[in-house]
Amino acid sequence: MNTPNPALRESATFDRGVISEIQRAAETGIYDIRGWGAKRTLPHFDDLLFLGASMSRYPLEGYREKCDTDVVLGDRNAKFPLHLDIPITIAGMSFGALSGQAKEALGRGASEVGTSTTTGDGGMTPEERGQSKNLVYQYLPSRYGMNPDDLRKADAIEIVLGQGAKPGGGGMLLGQKITERVAGMRTLPMGVDQRSACRHPDWTGPDDLAIKIIELREITNWEKPIYIKVGATRTYYDVKLAVKAGADVVVVDGMQGGTAATQDVFIEHVGIPTLAAIPQAVQALQELGVHRKVQLIVSGGIRSGADVAKAMALGADAVAIGTAALIALGDNSPRYAKQYEDLGSAAGFYDDFQAGKDPAGITTQDPELSKNLDPVEGGRRLANYLRVLTMEAQTLARACGKSHLRNLEPEDLVALTVEASAMARVPLAGTTWIPGAL
């Protein structure tokens, strides 16, 4: 057995991961493309703690006293806002990036617990519309699959200006996933790599966006709520401009948000953490006098009921999950450990969503692999997961004496690190100090 040489010392700057990436780049001459989301350590919700009730606060009894979870999205201008039973929604993930079975499973799971799902790039599929009680239609720069009839079939419209994993850039769908059906929906040639546009073709600023929002309202007879989604970067200004352009709901996606495929350098080096984005968004809404009137949905790295509750305590009205939903369906499941190893990865590490070889049948267009995902069973698993998130969030809210999740507030939180305290704008635990506060 070989033992490591104690004289060997790994470089903190050029560690084995960095060395491997340099060697890969030198070998291939191309940049790395992958799915998933940021893998670097970032300030996140784990750096916050709740101040449960003891003497100075009065907790609620879990079995006797209610803690409600419903939320209304888009009642600023729309005739028919969304009424959801839980404040946890499914983020936009396209058919093309995901299999038809995966899209159907997301619709089934979301509908079972009374929440919404979202189309993603590439248009609306009959499977998804048929199984989704509340379906949000994404209107993206690419316009792939966009048509007015589907806009009218949707329950809300989400104008995507940016995503957390790639603000300022477009996503990629490589040729091996451009099947005949995907190509037909997107009006693209089969088997050719597709890169989505990074900005909308028919506007250059907020004034143009305001015109586009009116156009979409008129197409849908002013019935549908209009969301605007931004990747978390200059969040304070972007949220203000979105509200002034006429958004009913603003979606802010932090850099921990996942993606089907984009450049690794984007995923790891562009945007700001979700934790830093929420207070900026809330401040913008408060200064405009529309906090809680224009709803705020937060996404990017939501994993547990604790994350849900903390996001809402910081001022969000709801959250959206993407990567976590795919894991609930079976992504990276140990049942496919051998298949992941054959692909040069391992269960829990697989991120080559762009390759179309996902043995779980989720991020693939291969008809044989897609059969590995039963949409009914996948929907059941997702519904179970959403119920657990909701119950966990309720448990924490009751511990803070709240009878509704929306009543959680920053006063219920403290931070464990100086960085998290400054970003979330809550005191460092055991102090009244918020770094940077005036």
C-alpha positions as CSV (number, residue, x, y, z in Angstrom):
1,M,0.0,0.0,0.0
2,N,1.4,3.4,-1.1
3,T,1.2,6.1,1.6
4,P,1.2,9.8,0.6
5,N,4.5,11.5,0.8
6,P,4.3,13.9,3.8
7,A,6.6,16.3,2.0
8,L,4.0,16.8,-0.8
9,R,1.9,20.0,-0.4
10,E,-1.0,20.8,-2.7
11,S,-1.3,24.4,-4.0
12,A,-4.3,26.3,-2.9
13,T,-4.3,28.2,-6.2
14,F,-3.5,25.3,-8.5
15,D,-5.2,22.4,-6.7
16,R,-6.0,19.1,-8.4
17,G,-9.3,20.3,-9.8
18,V,-7.6,23.4,-11.4
19,I,-4.8,21.3,-12.8
20,S,-7.2,18.9,-14.3
21,E,-9.2,21.7,-16.0
22,I,-6.1,23.3,-17.4
23,Q,-5.0,19.9,-18.8
24,R,-8.5,19.3,-20.3
25,A,-8.5,22.7,-21.9
26,A,-5.0,22.2,-23.4
27,E,-6.1,18.8,-24.7
28,T,-9.4,19.8,-26.3
29,G,-9.1,23.5,-27.1
30,I,-12.8,24.0,-26.0
31,Y,-14.4,25.4,-22.9
32,D,-16.3,23.2,-20.6
33,I,-20.1,23.0,-20.9
34,R,-22.2,21.3,-18.2
35,G,-25.5,21.3,-16.3
36,W,-26.4,21.6,-12.6
37,G,-25.3,24.9,-11.0
38,A,-22.5,26.6,-9.1
39,K,-20.4,24.1,-7.1
40,R,-18.2,26.6,-5.3
41,T,-18.9,27.3,-1.7
42,L,-21.1,30.5,-1.4
43,P,-22.9,32.2,1.5
44,H,-26.2,30.5,1.6
45,F,-29.3,30.0,3.8
46,D,-27.3,27.6,6.0
47,D,-25.5,30.7,7.3
48,L,-28.8,31.9,8.9
49,L,-30.6,30.7,12.0
50,F,-34.2,31.3,13.2
51,L,-34.8,32.8,16.6
52,G,-37.5,30.4,17.9
53,A,-39.9,31.5,20.6
54,S,-39.1,31.0,24.2
55,M,-40.2,33.7,26.7
56,S,-40.3,36.9,24.8
57,R,-42.2,35.3,21.9
58,Y,-45.1,32.9,21.9
59,P,-44.9,29.8,19.7
60,L,-47.8,28.1,18.1
61,E,-48.8,24.5,18.8
62,G,-48.3,22.3,15.8
63,Y,-51.3,20.0,16.2
64,R,-53.8,22.6,17.4
65,E,-53.0,25.9,15.8
66,K,-52.9,26.6,12.0
67,C,-50.1,27.9,10.0
68,D,-51.4,28.7,6.5
69,T,-49.3,28.4,3.4
70,D,-51.4,29.8,0.5
71,V,-50.2,32.6,-1.8
72,V,-51.8,34.7,-4.5
73,L,-49.5,35.7,-7.4
74,G,-50.2,38.4,-10.0
75,D,-53.2,40.3,-8.6
76,R,-51.8,43.7,-9.5
77,N,-53.3,43.8,-13.0
78,A,-54.4,40.4,-14.1
79,K,-58.1,39.3,-14.2
80,F,-57.1,35.8,-13.1
81,P,-54.2,35.8,-10.7
82,L,-52.8,32.4,-9.6
83,H,-54.1,31.1,-6.2
84,L,-51.6,28.5,-5.0
85,D,-51.9,26.2,-2.0
86,I,-48.2,26.4,-1.2
87,P,-45.5,29.1,-1.9
88,I,-43.2,26.6,-3.6
89,T,-43.3,26.6,-7.4
90,I,-41.5,24.7,-10.1
91,A,-39.0,26.7,-12.1
92,G,-38.8,26.8,-15.9
93,M,-37.0,23.8,-17.4
94,S,-37.5,23.2,-21.1
95,F,-38.7,20.2,-23.1
96,G,-35.5,19.5,-24.9
97,A,-33.3,19.9,-21.9
98,L,-35.7,17.5,-20.1
99,S,-37.6,14.5,-21.5
100,G,-41.3,14.6,-22.2
101,Q,-41.7,12.2,-19.2
102,A,-39.9,14.5,-16.9
103,K,-42.1,17.5,-18.0
104,E,-45.2,15.4,-17.4
105,A,-44.0,14.3,-14.0
106,L,-43.3,17.9,-12.9
107,G,-46.8,18.8,-13.9
108,R,-48.3,15.9,-12.0
109,G,-46.4,16.5,-8.9
110,A,-47.0,20.3,-8.8
111,S,-50.8,19.8,-9.4
112,E,-51.1,17.2,-6.7
113,V,-50.1,19.7,-4.1
114,G,-51.8,22.8,-5.6
115,T,-48.8,24.7,-7.0
116,S,-47.6,25.8,-10.5
117,T,-45.0,24.6,-12.9
118,T,-43.2,26.5,-15.8
119,T,-42.6,25.6,-19.4
120,G,-39.0,26.7,-20.0
121,D,-37.5,27.4,-23.4
122,G,-38.8,25.6,-26.5
123,G,-42.6,25.9,-26.0
124,M,-45.5,24.0,-24.4
125,T,-46.0,20.3,-24.6
126,P,-49.4,18.6,-24.4
127,E,-48.1,16.3,-21.7
128,E,-47.2,19.3,-19.5
129,R,-50.3,21.4,-20.2
130,G,-52.5,18.3,-19.7
131,Q,-51.0,17.5,-16.3
132,S,-50.4,21.0,-14.9
133,K,-53.3,22.7,-13.0
134,N,-51.3,26.0,-13.1
135,L,-48.8,26.4,-15.9
136,V,-46.6,29.4,-16.4
137,Y,-45.4,30.0,-20.0
138,Q,-41.9,31.3,-20.4
139,Y,-41.4,34.0,-23.0
140,L,-37.7,33.9,-23.8
141,P,-35.2,35.7,-26.0
142,S,-35.0,32.8,-28.4
143,R,-38.8,32.7,-29.1
144,Y,-38.4,28.9,-29.7
145,G,-41.8,27.4,-29.8
146,M,-43.6,30.6,-29.0
147,N,-47.1,31.1,-30.4
148,P,-50.1,33.2,-29.2
149,D,-52.3,30.2,-28.9
150,D,-50.1,28.7,-26.2
151,L,-49.8,32.0,-24.5
152,R,-53.6,32.0,-24.2
153,K,-53.6,28.4,-22.8
154,A,-51.2,29.3,-20.0
155,D,-52.2,30.5,-16.6
156,A,-49.4,33.1,-16.4
157,I,-46.6,34.4,-18.6
158,E,-43.0,34.8,-17.4
159,I,-40.8,37.1,-19.5
160,V,-37.2,35.8,-19.0
161,L,-34.5,38.5,-19.1
162,G,-31.9,36.4,-17.3
163,Q,-31.2,33.2,-15.3
164,G,-29.1,32.8,-12.2
165,A,-26.7,30.3,-13.7
166,K,-26.0,32.5,-16.7
167,P,-27.1,36.1,-16.4
168,G,-26.1,37.9,-19.6
169,G,-25.8,34.7,-21.5
170,G,-27.9,32.1,-23.3
171,G,-28.3,28.4,-22.7
172,M,-27.2,25.6,-24.9
173,L,-28.9,22.6,-26.3
174,L,-26.5,20.4,-28.1
175,G,-27.3,18.5,-31.3
176,Q,-27.6,15.1,-29.7
177,K,-30.7,16.4,-27.9
178,I,-32.3,18.1,-31.0
179,T,-34.6,15.2,-32.0
180,E,-37.2,15.5,-34.7
181,R,-39.8,16.5,-32.1
182,V,-37.6,19.1,-30.4
183,A,-36.5,20.5,-33.8
184,G,-40.1,20.8,-34.9
185,M,-41.2,22.7,-31.8
186,R,-38.2,25.1,-32.1
187,T,-38.1,25.4,-35.9
188,L,-34.5,24.2,-35.9
189,P,-32.6,21.6,-37.9
190,M,-32.2,18.2,-36.3
191,G,-28.9,17.3,-34.7
192,V,-27.4,20.8,-34.8
193,D,-26.2,22.5,-31.6
194,Q,-28.5,25.3,-30.5
195,R,-27.6,28.3,-28.5
196,S,-30.3,30.5,-27.1
197,A,-30.0,34.3,-27.5
198,C,-28.8,36.3,-24.5
199,R,-31.3,39.2,-25.0
200,H,-34.7,39.8,-26.5
201,P,-34.6,40.7,-30.2
202,D,-37.3,43.4,-30.2
203,W,-36.4,45.7,-27.3
204,T,-33.3,47.4,-26.0
205,G,-34.5,48.7,-22.6
206,P,-37.3,49.1,-20.1
207,D,-39.4,51.4,-22.3
208,D,-39.6,48.7,-25.0
209,L,-40.3,46.1,-22.3
210,A,-43.3,48.1,-21.1
211,I,-44.7,48.1,-24.6
212,K,-44.1,44.3,-24.9
213,I,-46.0,43.7,-21.6
214,I,-49.0,45.6,-22.9
215,E,-48.8,43.6,-26.1
216,L,-48.9,40.3,-24.1
217,R,-51.7,41.6,-22.0
218,E,-53.8,42.4,-25.0
219,I,-53.0,39.0,-26.7
220,T,-54.4,37.3,-23.5
221,N,-57.2,39.7,-22.8
222,W,-55.6,41.0,-19.6
223,E,-56.3,37.7,-18.0
224,K,-52.8,36.4,-17.2
225,P,-50.3,37.6,-14.7
226,I,-47.1,38.8,-16.2
227,Y,-43.9,37.8,-14.4
228,I,-40.4,39.2,-15.2
229,K,-37.5,36.9,-14.4
230,V,-33.9,38.3,-13.9
231,G,-30.7,36.7,-13.0
232,A,-29.3,38.1,-9.7
233,T,-26.7,40.7,-10.6
234,R,-27.7,44.4,-10.3
235,T,-30.8,43.2,-8.5
236,Y,-31.9,46.5,-6.9
237,Y,-32.1,48.4,-10.2
238,D,-33.4,45.5,-12.2
239,V,-36.4,45.0,-9.9
240,K,-37.2,48.6,-9.9
241,L,-37.2,48.7,-13.7
242,A,-39.3,45.5,-13.9
243,V,-42.0,47.0,-11.6
244,K,-42.0,50.2,-13.6
245,A,-42.3,48.3,-16.8
246,G,-45.5,46.7,-15.4
247,A,-44.6,43.4,-14.0
248,D,-47.2,41.7,-11.7
249,V,-44.6,39.3,-10.3
250,V,-40.8,39.6,-10.2
251,V,-38.7,36.4,-10.2
252,V,-35.1,36.8,-8.9
253,D,-32.8,33.8,-9.6
254,G,-29.6,33.7,-7.6
255,M,-26.3,32.2,-8.9
256,Q,-26.9,28.9,-7.2
257,G,-29.6,28.3,-9.8
258,G,-29.1,25.3,-12.1
259,T,-29.1,25.1,-15.8
260,A,-29.4,22.3,-18.4
261,A,-26.2,23.4,-20.0
262,T,-24.0,26.5,-20.3
263,Q,-20.3,27.4,-19.9
264,D,-18.8,26.4,-16.6
265,V,-17.1,29.8,-16.4
266,F,-20.6,31.4,-16.4
267,I,-22.0,29.1,-13.8
268,E,-19.1,29.7,-11.3
269,H,-18.2,33.4,-12.0
270,V,-21.2,35.4,-13.0
271,G,-24.0,36.7,-10.7
272,I,-24.5,37.0,-7.0
273,P,-25.6,34.5,-4.3
274,T,-29.4,34.2,-3.7
275,L,-28.8,35.3,-0.1
276,A,-27.4,38.7,-1.3
277,A,-30.1,39.2,-3.9
278,I,-33.3,38.9,-1.8
279,P,-32.7,42.0,0.4
280,Q,-31.8,44.1,-2.6
281,A,-35.1,43.0,-4.3
282,V,-37.1,43.7,-1.2
283,Q,-35.6,47.1,-0.8
284,A,-36.5,48.0,-4.3
285,L,-40.1,46.9,-3.9
286,Q,-40.4,48.7,-0.5
287,E,-39.1,52.0,-1.9
288,L,-41.7,51.8,-4.7
289,G,-44.4,51.0,-2.2
290,V,-45.3,47.7,-3.8
291,H,-43.8,45.1,-1.5
292,R,-46.4,42.3,-1.3
293,K,-48.4,44.0,-4.0
294,V,-45.9,43.0,-6.7
295,Q,-45.0,39.5,-5.5
296,L,-41.4,38.4,-5.3
297,I,-40.4,34.8,-6.2
298,V,-36.9,33.7,-5.3
299,S,-35.0,30.8,-6.8
300,G,-31.5,29.5,-6.9
301,G,-30.4,26.7,-4.6
302,I,-33.6,26.1,-2.6
303,R,-33.3,22.6,-1.1
304,S,-35.3,22.4,2.2
305,G,-38.2,23.8,4.1
306,A,-35.6,25.8,6.1
307,D,-34.5,27.5,2.8
308,V,-38.1,28.2,1.9
309,A,-38.8,29.7,5.3
310,K,-35.6,31.8,5.4
311,A,-36.3,33.2,1.9
312,M,-39.8,34.2,3.0
313,A,-38.5,35.7,6.2
314,L,-36.2,37.9,4.1
315,G,-39.2,39.1,2.2
316,A,-40.0,36.7,-0.6
317,D,-43.7,35.8,-1.3
318,A,-42.8,32.4,-2.8
319,V,-39.8,30.3,-4.1
320,A,-39.1,28.3,-7.1
321,I,-37.2,25.0,-7.3
322,G,-35.5,23.4,-10.3
323,T,-32.5,21.2,-9.5
324,A,-34.1,19.9,-6.3
325,A,-37.2,19.0,-8.3
326,L,-35.1,16.9,-10.7
327,I,-33.4,15.2,-7.8
328,A,-36.9,14.4,-6.3
329,L,-37.8,12.8,-9.7
330,G,-34.7,10.6,-9.5
331,D,-31.8,12.5,-10.9
332,N,-28.5,11.2,-9.6
333,S,-30.2,8.3,-7.9
334,P,-28.0,5.5,-6.6
335,R,-30.2,3.0,-8.4
336,Y,-28.3,4.1,-11.6
337,A,-24.8,4.0,-9.9
338,K,-23.4,1.5,-12.5
339,Q,-24.7,3.5,-15.4
340,Y,-23.2,6.7,-14.1
341,E,-19.9,5.0,-13.6
342,D,-20.0,3.8,-17.2
343,L,-20.4,7.5,-18.2
344,G,-17.3,8.4,-16.2
345,S,-19.3,10.0,-13.3
346,A,-21.0,8.7,-10.2
347,A,-24.4,9.0,-8.6
348,G,-24.5,12.4,-6.9
349,F,-22.0,13.9,-9.2
350,Y,-23.5,13.6,-12.7
351,D,-23.8,17.0,-14.4
352,D,-23.4,16.2,-18.1
353,F,-27.0,17.1,-18.8
354,Q,-26.0,18.4,-22.2
355,A,-24.9,14.9,-23.3
356,G,-28.4,13.5,-23.5
357,K,-27.3,10.2,-21.9
358,D,-29.0,10.5,-18.5
359,P,-29.8,7.0,-17.2
360,A,-32.5,8.4,-15.0
361,G,-34.5,9.4,-18.1
362,I,-34.8,13.0,-17.0
363,T,-32.2,15.1,-19.0
364,T,-32.4,13.1,-22.2
365,Q,-34.3,12.8,-25.4
366,D,-33.2,9.2,-26.0
367,P,-36.5,7.2,-26.1
368,E,-35.0,4.2,-24.4
369,L,-33.5,6.1,-21.6
370,S,-36.6,8.2,-21.2
371,K,-38.6,5.0,-20.4
372,N,-36.6,4.8,-17.1
373,L,-38.7,7.6,-15.7
374,D,-42.3,6.7,-14.9
375,P,-44.1,10.1,-14.9
376,V,-46.8,8.9,-12.5
377,E,-44.2,7.6,-10.0
378,G,-42.0,10.7,-10.6
379,G,-45.0,13.0,-9.9
380,R,-45.7,11.1,-6.7
381,R,-42.1,11.5,-5.5
382,L,-42.1,15.2,-6.4
383,A,-45.4,15.8,-4.6
384,N,-44.1,14.0,-1.5
385,Y,-41.0,16.3,-1.6
386,L,-43.1,19.4,-1.9
387,R,-45.2,18.3,1.1
388,V,-42.1,17.8,3.2
389,L,-40.8,21.3,2.3
390,T,-44.1,22.8,3.2
391,M,-44.3,21.0,6.5
392,E,-40.7,21.9,7.4
393,A,-41.4,25.6,6.7
394,Q,-44.6,25.5,8.7
395,T,-42.8,23.9,11.7
396,L,-40.2,26.8,11.7
397,A,-42.9,29.4,11.3
398,R,-44.9,28.0,14.2
399,A,-41.7,28.0,16.3
400,C,-41.5,31.7,15.6
401,G,-45.1,32.3,16.5
402,K,-46.4,32.8,13.0
403,S,-49.8,31.7,11.8
404,H,-48.9,32.1,8.1
405,L,-45.6,31.6,6.3
406,R,-45.9,35.1,4.8
407,N,-45.7,36.5,8.4
408,L,-42.1,35.5,8.8
409,E,-39.8,38.5,8.9
410,P,-36.1,39.4,9.1
411,E,-36.5,40.0,12.8
412,D,-36.8,36.2,13.1
413,L,-33.3,35.6,11.8
414,V,-29.7,36.0,12.8
415,A,-26.5,35.2,10.8
416,L,-23.6,32.9,11.7
417,T,-21.0,34.7,9.6
418,V,-20.1,38.3,8.9
419,E,-20.6,37.8,5.2
420,A,-24.1,36.3,5.6
421,S,-25.0,39.1,8.0
422,A,-24.0,41.8,5.6
423,M,-25.7,40.1,2.6
424,A,-28.9,39.2,4.3
425,R,-29.0,42.4,6.4
426,V,-29.8,40.6,9.7
427,P,-27.7,40.8,12.9
428,L,-24.7,38.6,13.6
429,A,-25.9,36.0,16.1
430,G,-25.5,37.2,19.7
431,T,-25.2,40.9,18.6
432,T,-27.2,43.7,17.2
433,W,-24.5,44.4,14.6
434,I,-25.3,44.3,10.8
435,P,-22.1,45.0,8.9
436,G,-22.6,47.9,6.5
437,A,-25.8,49.0,8.1
438,L,-26.1,52.8,8.7
